[in-house]
């Protein structure tokens, strides 16, 4: 492996690590991942890696894994230099510049889909991705205007496991739900309503979509009307709801293990 030792903080090729501090994406769909646990998961996928910025210790420990990928640039720097580049204190010893994989077409999603509507928390996006990957639900459908699973924070919360999912971002939820129903999916809305089916009593078909709503507002009446059935987790009296990430995990587990 050919390393480039970093001593000049103004090296143009490192600018990407500064630019993506604010969790934005560049025109070529670049993303930045950090921490060995996340980066190492990504190195085991087919995702294109443009560079690594890491300490000598990281390269030595994971030499075999890194050598399996064709990575154009391997930058070496100590942690103080890395912190100067990214502009804040870091608690890890490696970062990665990669290119987001192409989205999966709606037609190519699996038979079990977790879908989000207006989720605003980047942490929840990552948490739900991690749970879906762990439970074997491989398709993730999100609004295009919301946080992306390859956002740096979301990717870290998902432990890089968002890379194991088929991801599609939709523009219009009503058009998308109509299309999914025409493809044979039953659409379940996770919402507390007067006529919602208790989770323990729901009949789950082999082909389904589980739709989670906004952390505070939940799902609108119009969206609920576009779904086939509302489902709610049985809770103690006077307890309104779970955190959306926790609720998604509980419901995905039940759906996964009771689908026909």
Secondary structure, DSSP 8 states (H G I E B T S, - for coil): --EEE---TT-GGGHHHHHGGG----TT-EEEEESHHHHHHHHTSS--EEEEEE-HHHHHHTHHHHHTS--SEEEE--HHHHHHHHTS--SSSEEEEEE------GGGS-SEEEEESS---HHHHHHHHHHHHHHT--EEEEETTS--TTSHHHHHHTTTGGGGSEEEEES-HHHHHHHHHHTT-EEEEE---TT-EEGGG----SSEEEEE-BTTTB--HHHHHTSSEEEE----TT-----HHHHHHHHHHHHHHH--
